[in-house]
Amino acid sequence: MTVPTTPAFIVPNATDWKDLIAHPVMAWMQEYTRRFDKGEIQGLDFNTFCTSDLKYEKMDGTIWTGGERAWDAVLETYAPFKETKHAPSGTVVVWETEKGWEMMGQVTLWGDLKLPGDSLVVDSEGRAWDTAGPAMFHFKYVKDPEAPHGGLRISECKVCADRAGTYQEMMKRGMV
């Protein structure tokens, strides 16, 4: 029996962005993520990086659709943090689709909460963070020659993340 296959860019043990940026989608994603983590994207219009029909699935299975509405849900997910860092930390797979690309990738999500407290974990660069945990993202991108950043826009994002440590720290600080 013949099984149809799709060519894919696969990095089984990514430990840094340098392992990934040989692929143009991952180079684009590195820049997007850097800007997101530094808080530069949050004030921009959602369609700077996303489609008008953006779909976002949160860790609890809630699905938000429709550009601005879905983007607001993304921002709400990250609202407890004053800064984050998405560090590649496992398998990343990128493949081409009829409309663009898809990517599934593992990261460690590092974060500093908005309310002060003790930094509990240290990343590979020696920086102390309030919280860290494993996460997996599934993105769909569409090719759009009018997109202001590299001809791509995010059309879907699904997040799977262990937020137990984050919630524990938020409870200690009276955030929930």
URTA-V903972 format. One record per pair of residues at least 24 apart in sequence whose C-alpha atoms are under 7 Angstrom apart, sorted by sequence separation. I is the first residue (numbers start at 1). J is the second residue. If there is no record, write none. Layout:
i: [I I]
j: [J J]
//
This chain:
i: [85 86 108 109 136 46 84 85 108 109 135 136 84 85 108 109 135 84 107 108 134 135 83 84 107 134 83 106 107 133 81 82 106 133 81 82 105 106 81 82 105 80 81 104 105 80 104 131 103 104 131 103 102 103 102 101 102 101 100 101 100 99 100 99 38 37 37 37 117 115 16 17 16 15 14 15 14 15 13 14 13 14 12 13 14 12 11 12 11 10 11 10 9 10 8 9 8 9 8 7 48 55 56 57 58 59 54 55 56 57 58 59 51 53 54 55 56 57 59 50 51 49 50 51 49 50 28]
j: [109 110 132 133 160 71 109 110 133 134 160 161 110 111 134 135 161 111 134 135 161 162 111 112 135 162 112 135 136 162 111 112 136 163 112 113 136 137 113 114 137 113 114 137 138 114 138 165 138 139 166 139 139 140 140 140 141 141 141 142 142 142 143 143 83 83 84 85 173 173 87 88 88 88 88 89 89 90 89 90 90 91 90 91 92 91 91 92 92 92 93 93 93 94 93 94 94 95 95 95 148 155 156 157 158 159 155 156 157 158 159 160 153 155 156 157 158 159 161 153 154 153 154 155 154 155 150]
//
